[in-house]
Amino acid sequence: MMKKLIIIFLFYIFVIPVYAERILPYGVNPKSLQGVAVGTFPKLGGSGTVTFINTGGEARLQTICDEIPANGANSVTCTGTDVEGTFTGGPNGIAIFKSPGGEIKLQLSDGKVFTFSSQVLSMDFRVTDPSIFDAWVENTGGGRDSGARISSIDGQLEIACPPDLEAWDVMKMGRVIYVDCHLKTGEDSKVVISFSDMTTFEMRAESEIVIDTPPEKESKWSLLTGNIWVNVKQMVKDGTMKTHMSQAVAGIKGTRFALTENGKESKVEVTDGKVEFTHNKTNEKIFVLPGESVTADSSGFKPKVKFDPAKLDAEISNLKSEKKPIDFIYIIIAGVIILAIIMLFSFYKLRKKN
């Protein structure tokens, strides 16, 4: 009995941690390395550092004000920042930070430079050691990177990619999503998907989408079933986005809206901006404004329905209450502690018998 307990204990100490190290994004060499990127933003007289893990996980953004710009040089003053965030992983991942001034998204390109640009500020952070991404292996099937990355997973998310769209696999942070890959959420699950153009998607429970095109000026994806919330914060200049549904196509730019699809009806609810809804069969177009909802079926559009956009926004905000998943390492530690207790108890009983 004692020998069995010792074997189990050694299994938890040595084997499980090795296995845990291998639970990494698809196609990634099982080796997590810390990265550092440094840069400056001269217009505000500041500099900063981004620390991150190459395979994805927690990240940190720290900025300082090296000097005070001349009066009138810029309408924005330099303030130091020290915020925690996340990095989606990989040489083209996205680092996301929530600062007092709003959300900051830094796009990494080829494992070399994180970039951020707005009307008042631009920042470049150069990775000090780009070789940490040398072991990052992309899909060898020739698929094109869609540019979509998972920002957060609450619950279960699965992915299936060509050529076998029936081979569903558990989706993990940092995995590259290729064009024509399908994503679907499980029960009581929600997932946030981000693009480099600042567009964010929130997939709700039991929804399925497919990314149809690479991340070029016209982004296109399909909602196959379920419900999704889209926030187009910032699109590239002259860019557009189209969402394909069973009965209609939603064309949007710079807006927030919710889509619901069941295979027979396609519904859009707009809380901000404007959505152009085009019927797949009749080619009829209708513009949906804030506080309006339109449903399309096989025969055409149903009459517009008014609703309170503030209530829908509030509903989405309530859904965004984060439930941080339990880290795998804590499960290992808990298992080791429990086994240690069992071993001590067994040892005590054996000594008592003797």
GUMIMAR-708403 format. One record per residue (C-alpha): residue number from 1; x negated, y, z negated; residue in one letter. Coordinates in Angstrom, 1 decimal, decimal comma, padded with zeros to 4 digits. Example, Ala and Ser with C-alpha at 12.3 -4.5 7.8 and 13.67 -1.06 7.14 Angstrom:
PT  nr     xx     yy     zz rest
PT   1 -012,3 -004,5 -007,8    a
PT   2 -013,7 -001,1 -007,1    s
//
This chain:
PT  nr     xx     yy     zz rest
PT   1  000,0  000,0  000,0    m
PT   2 -002,8  002,4 -000,9    m
PT   3 -004,6  001,7  002,3    k
PT   4 -001,5  002,5  004,3    k
PT   5 -001,1  005,8  002,5    l
PT   6 -004,7  006,7  003,2    i
PT   7 -004,3  006,0  006,9    i
PT   8 -001,2  008,1  007,1    i
PT   9 -002,9  010,9  005,2    f
PT  10 -005,9  010,8  007,6    l
PT  11 -003,5  010,8  010,5    f
PT  12 -001,9  014,1  009,3    y
PT  13 -005,4  015,6  008,6    i
PT  14 -007,1  014,8  011,9    f
PT  15 -004,7  013,5  014,5    v
PT  16 -001,7  015,9  014,1    i
PT  17 -003,8  019,1  014,3    p
PT  18 -005,4  017,9  017,5    v
PT  19 -001,9  017,2  018,9    y
PT  20 -000,7  020,6  017,8    a
PT  21 -003,6  022,2  019,6    e
PT  22 -002,4  020,6  022,8    r
PT  23  001,2  022,0  022,5    i
PT  24  000,2  024,9  024,8    l
PT  25  001,7  026,6  027,8    p
PT  26  001,9  024,4  030,9    y
PT  27 -001,3  024,1  032,8    g
PT  28 -003,5  025,6  030,1    v
PT  29 -006,7  024,0  028,9    n
PT  30 -006,0  023,2  025,2    p
PT  31 -008,2  025,9  023,7    k
PT  32 -006,9  029,1  022,2    s
PT  33 -009,4  032,0  022,1    l
PT  34 -009,1  035,5  020,7    q
PT  35 -009,4  038,3  023,1    g
PT  36 -010,2  042,0  022,7    v
PT  37 -009,5  044,8  025,1    a
PT  38 -010,6  048,4  024,6    v
PT  39 -009,8  051,6  026,4    g
PT  40 -009,1  055,4  026,3    t
PT  41 -006,4  057,8  027,2    f
PT  42 -008,3  061,0  027,8    p
PT  43 -005,3  063,3  028,3    k
PT  44 -004,4  062,9  024,6    l
PT  45 -008,0  062,6  023,4    g
PT  46 -007,5  059,0  022,1    g
PT  47 -008,8  055,5  022,3    s
PT  48 -007,5  052,1  021,3    g
PT  49 -008,0  048,4  021,0    t
PT  50 -005,7  045,4  021,8    v
PT  51 -006,4  042,1  020,1    t
PT  52 -004,6  039,0  021,4    f
PT  53 -004,7  035,2  021,9    i
PT  54 -005,4  034,1  025,5    n
PT  55 -002,7  031,4  025,4    t
PT  56 -000,1  033,7  023,9    g
PT  57  001,1  034,6  020,4    g
PT  58  000,7  037,5  018,0    e
PT  59 -001,1  040,6  019,3    a
PT  60 -002,1  044,0  017,8    r
PT  61 -002,4  047,5  019,2    l
PT  62 -004,5  050,0  017,4    q
PT  63 -005,1  053,6  018,6    t
PT  64 -007,0  056,5  017,1    i
PT  65 -007,3  060,2  018,0    c
PT  66 -010,9  060,9  018,8    d
PT  67 -010,4  064,6  019,4    e
PT  68 -007,6  067,2  019,6    i
PT  69 -006,9  068,3  023,2    p
PT  70 -006,9  071,9  024,0    a
PT  71 -003,7  073,9  023,3    n
PT  72 -001,3  073,5  026,1    g
PT  73 -003,3  070,6  027,6    a
PT  74 -000,4  068,3  027,1    n
PT  75  003,1  068,5  025,6    s
PT  76  002,5  065,3  023,7    v
PT  77  000,2  065,2  020,7    t
PT  78 -002,1  062,3  019,8    c
PT  79 -001,1  060,2  016,9    t
PT  80 -002,8  057,0  015,7    g
PT  81 -001,0  053,7  016,0    t
PT  82 -001,4  050,3  014,3    d
PT  83  001,4  048,0  015,4    v
PT  84  002,0  044,2  015,6    e
PT  85  003,4  042,6  018,7    g
PT  86  003,3  039,6  021,0    t
PT  87  001,4  038,5  024,1    f
PT  88  003,0  036,1  026,5    t
PT  89 -000,3  034,5  027,4    g
PT  90 -002,3  033,9  030,6    g
PT  91 -004,4  036,2  032,8    p
PT  92 -001,2  038,0  034,0    n
PT  93  000,7  038,1  030,7    g
PT  94  002,5  040,9  029,0    i
PT  95  001,7  042,4  025,6    a
PT  96  004,8  043,9  023,9    i
PT  97  004,6  046,2  020,9    f
PT  98  007,4  048,1  019,1    k
PT  99  006,1  051,5  017,9    s
PT 100  008,0  054,3  016,2    p
PT 101  008,2  056,0  019,6    g
PT 102  009,7  053,0  021,3    g
PT 103  008,6  049,8  022,9    e
PT 104  005,2  049,6  024,6    i
PT 105  004,6  047,0  027,3    k
PT 106  001,0  046,4  028,5    l
PT 107  000,7  044,4  031,7    q
PT 108 -002,5  042,3  032,0    l
PT 109 -003,9  041,9  035,5    s
PT 110 -006,3  039,0  036,4    d
PT 111 -007,3  038,7  032,8    g
PT 112 -009,3  042,0  033,0    k
PT 113 -007,2  045,1  032,4    v
PT 114 -004,1  045,9  030,3    f
PT 115 -002,2  048,9  031,8    t
PT 116  000,6  051,1  030,6    f
PT 117  002,0  054,1  032,5    s
PT 118  004,7  056,6  031,8    s
PT 119  005,5  060,2  032,7    q
PT 120  003,4  061,6  029,9    v
PT 121  000,8  058,9  029,3    l
PT 122 -001,3  056,2  030,9    s
PT 123 -003,6  053,8  029,2    m
PT 124 -006,0  051,2  030,5    d
PT 125 -007,5  048,6  028,1    f
PT 126 -010,3  046,5  029,6    r
PT 127 -010,8  043,0  028,3    v
PT 128 -014,3  042,7  026,9    t
PT 129 -014,6  039,0  027,8    d
PT 130 -012,4  038,0  030,8    p
PT 131 -014,0  034,5  030,7    s
PT 132 -011,5  033,5  028,0    i
PT 133 -009,1  032,9  030,9    f
PT 134 -011,4  030,8  033,0    d
PT 135 -009,8  027,6  031,8    a
PT 136 -006,3  028,8  032,7    w
PT 137 -005,1  026,4  035,3    v
PT 138 -002,2  027,5  037,5    e
PT 139  000,3  025,2  039,2    n
PT 140 -001,5  023,3  042,0    t
PT 141  001,7  022,9  044,0    g
PT 142  001,2  026,2  045,7    g
PT 143  004,1  028,0  044,0    g
PT 144  004,2  031,8  043,8    r
PT 145  004,2  033,5  040,5    d
PT 146  007,6  035,2  040,0    s
PT 147  006,2  037,8  037,6    g
PT 148  008,7  036,8  035,0    a
PT 149  007,5  036,0  031,5    r
PT 150  009,2  034,9  028,3    i
PT 151  009,1  037,6  025,7    s
PT 152  010,9  035,6  022,9    s
PT 153  012,7  032,3  022,5    i
PT 154  015,3  031,7  019,8    d
PT 155  016,5  028,2  020,1    g
PT 156  015,9  025,9  023,1    q
PT 157  014,9  026,9  026,6    l
PT 158  014,2  024,4  029,4    e
PT 159  012,6  024,8  032,8    i
PT 160  012,7  022,8  036,1    a
PT 161  010,7  023,7  039,2    c
PT 162  010,5  022,4  042,7    p
PT 163  010,2  019,9  044,1    p
PT 164  012,1  018,1  041,3    d
PT 165  014,8  020,3  039,9    l
PT 166  016,2  017,5  037,8    e
PT 167  013,0  017,1  035,8    a
PT 168  013,7  019,5  032,9    w
PT 169  010,9  020,4  030,6    d
PT 170  010,8  022,3  027,3    v
PT 171  009,7  025,9  028,1    m
PT 172  006,9  027,4  026,0    k
PT 173  005,6  030,9  025,6    m
PT 174  003,0  031,8  028,2    g
PT 175  003,9  029,3  030,9    r
PT 176  004,0  030,8  034,4    v
PT 177  007,5  030,9  035,9    i
PT 178  007,2  030,3  039,6    y
PT 179  009,6  031,3  042,4    v
PT 180  012,6  029,0  042,6    d
PT 181  012,1  027,6  039,0    c
PT 182  015,4  027,2  037,1    h
PT 183  015,7  028,2  033,4    l
PT 184  018,6  027,2  031,1    k
PT 185  019,3  027,8  027,4    t
PT 186  020,7  025,3  024,9    g
PT 187  023,5  025,8  022,4    e
PT 188  023,1  028,6  019,9    d
PT 189  020,0  029,8  021,9    s
PT 190  019,0  033,1  023,4    k
PT 191  015,9  034,1  025,4    v
PT 192  014,4  037,4  026,5    v
PT 193  012,7  037,5  029,9    i
PT 194  010,5  040,4  030,9    s
PT 195  009,2  041,6  034,2    f
PT 196  006,2  043,9  034,8    s
PT 197  008,5  046,7  036,0    d
PT 198  010,0  046,9  032,5    m
PT 199  013,2  045,0  033,4    t
PT 200  014,4  042,8  030,6    t
PT 201  016,9  039,9  030,7    f
PT 202  018,6  038,4  027,7    e
PT 203  020,0  034,9  028,5    m
PT 204  022,6  033,8  026,1    r
PT 205  023,6  030,2  025,0    a
PT 206  024,3  027,6  027,7    e
PT 207  023,2  029,8  030,7    s
PT 208  021,2  028,9  033,7    e
PT 209  019,3  031,2  036,2    i
PT 210  016,9  030,8  039,0    v
PT 211  014,3  033,3  040,1    i
PT 212  014,6  033,7  043,9    d
PT 213  011,8  036,0  045,0    t
PT 214  008,3  037,1  043,9    p
PT 215  008,0  040,4  041,9    p
PT 216  008,1  042,8  044,8    e
PT 217  010,2  045,9  045,3    k
PT 218  013,4  044,0  045,7    e
PT 219  013,7  041,6  042,7    s
PT 220  016,3  038,9  043,2    k
PT 221  017,5  036,1  040,9    w
PT 222  020,7  034,0  040,6    s
PT 223  022,9  033,4  037,6    l
PT 224  024,2  029,9  038,1    l
PT 225  026,3  029,6  035,0    t
PT 226  026,8  031,3  031,6    g
PT 227  026,3  034,8  030,3    n
PT 228  023,3  037,2  030,6    i
PT 229  022,5  040,7  029,5    w
PT 230  020,3  042,9  031,7    v
PT 231  018,5  046,1  030,8    n
PT 232  016,8  047,7  033,7    v
PT 233  014,7  050,1  031,8    k
PT 234  012,4  051,2  034,6    q
PT 235  012,1  050,0  038,2    m
PT 236  009,3  050,7  040,6    v
PT 237  010,0  053,8  042,8    k
PT 238  012,6  053,0  045,5    d
PT 239  012,9  049,5  044,0    g
PT 240  016,1  047,6  043,8    t
PT 241  017,3  044,5  042,1    m
PT 242  020,0  042,0  043,1    k
PT 243  021,7  039,3  041,0    t
PT 244  023,3  036,5  043,0    h
PT 245  026,4  034,9  041,5    m
PT 246  028,9  032,3  042,9    s
PT 247  031,4  034,9  044,1    q
PT 248  029,5  038,2  044,4    a
PT 249  026,2  040,0  044,4    v
PT 250  025,3  042,7  041,8    a
PT 251  022,9  045,4  043,0    g
PT 252  021,6  047,6  040,3    i
PT 253  019,0  050,2  039,4    k
PT 254  018,2  051,7  036,0    g
PT 255  021,2  050,4  034,1    t
PT 256  022,5  048,0  031,5    r
PT 257  025,2  045,4  032,1    f
PT 258  026,4  041,9  031,2    a
PT 259  027,2  039,1  033,7    l
PT 260  029,4  036,1  033,1    t
PT 261  029,5  033,2  035,6    e
PT 262  031,5  029,9  035,4    n
PT 263  031,2  028,8  039,1    g
PT 264  034,7  030,0  040,0    k
PT 265  034,6  033,6  038,8    e
PT 266  031,8  036,2  038,6    s
PT 267  032,2  039,0  036,1    k
PT 268  030,2  042,2  035,5    v
PT 269  030,6  044,6  032,5    e
PT 270  028,6  047,9  032,7    v
PT 271  027,6  049,9  029,7    t
PT 272  025,2  052,3  031,3    d
PT 273  024,4  053,4  034,9    g
PT 274  026,1  052,0  038,0    k
PT 275  026,4  048,5  039,6    v
PT 276  027,2  047,8  043,2    e
PT 277  029,2  044,6  043,4    f
PT 278  029,4  043,0  046,8    t
PT 279  031,8  040,1  047,4    h
PT 280  030,1  037,1  049,1    n
PT 281  033,1  036,1  051,2    k
PT 282  034,8  039,4  052,2    t
PT 283  031,6  041,6  052,0    n
PT 284  033,8  044,2  050,2    e
PT 285  031,8  046,5  048,0    k
PT 286  032,8  048,1  044,8    i
PT 287  030,9  050,4  042,4    f
PT 288  031,3  049,6  038,7    v
PT 289  030,7  052,4  036,3    l
PT 290  030,1  052,5  032,5    p
PT 291  033,1  051,2  030,5    g
PT 292  034,4  049,2  033,6    e
PT 293  034,6  045,5  034,1    s
PT 294  035,3  043,7  037,4    v
PT 295  035,9  040,0  038,1    t
PT 296  035,5  038,4  041,5    a
PT 297  037,0  035,1  042,6    d
PT 298  037,1  033,3  045,9    s
PT 299  039,8  035,7  047,3    s
PT 300  038,3  039,0  046,3    g
PT 301  038,0  041,5  043,5    f
PT 302  040,5  041,7  040,7    k
PT 303  041,5  045,2  039,4    p
PT 304  039,0  047,0  037,2    k
PT 305  039,5  046,7  033,5    v
PT 306  038,5  049,4  031,1    k
PT 307  036,5  048,5  027,9    f
PT 308  034,5  050,3  025,2    d
PT 309  030,8  050,1  026,2    p
PT 310  029,7  051,0  022,7    a
PT 311  031,3  047,8  021,4    k
PT 312  029,5  045,6  024,0    l
PT 313  026,2  047,3  023,2    d
PT 314  026,8  046,7  019,5    a
PT 315  027,6  043,1  020,2    e
PT 316  024,3  042,7  022,1    i
PT 317  022,4  044,4  019,3    s
PT 318  023,9  042,0  016,8    n
PT 319  022,8  039,1  018,9    l
PT 320  019,3  040,4  018,9    k
PT 321  018,8  039,7  015,2    s
PT 322  015,6  037,7  015,4    e
PT 323  015,2  034,3  013,7    k
PT 324  011,5  033,7  013,7    k
PT 325  010,8  030,0  014,4    p
PT 326  008,8  028,0  011,9    i
PT 327  005,2  027,8  013,0    d
PT 328  004,1  024,2  013,7    f
PT 329  001,1  024,6  011,4    i
PT 330  003,4  025,1  008,4    y
PT 331  005,1  021,8  009,2    i
PT 332  001,7  020,1  009,2    i
PT 333  000,8  021,8  005,8    i
PT 334  004,2  020,7  004,3    a
PT 335  003,6  017,2  005,5    g
PT 336  000,1  017,0  004,0    v
PT 337  001,4  018,3  000,7    i
PT 338  004,2  015,8  000,6    i
PT 339  001,9  012,9  001,4    l
PT 340 -000,6  014,1 -001,2    a
PT 341  002,2  014,1 -003,8    i
PT 342  003,2  010,6 -002,7    i
PT 343 -000,4  009,3 -002,9    m
PT 344 -001,0  010,8 -006,4    l
PT 345  002,3  009,3 -007,6    f
PT 346  001,4  005,9 -006,1    s
PT 347 -002,1  006,1 -007,6    f
PT 348 -000,7  006,9 -011,0    y
PT 349  001,7  003,9 -010,8    k
PT 350 -001,1  001,5 -009,8    l
PT 351 -003,3  002,7 -012,7    r
PT 352 -000,4  002,3 -015,0    k
PT 353  000,1 -001,3 -013,9    k
PT 354 -003,6 -002,1 -014,3    n
//
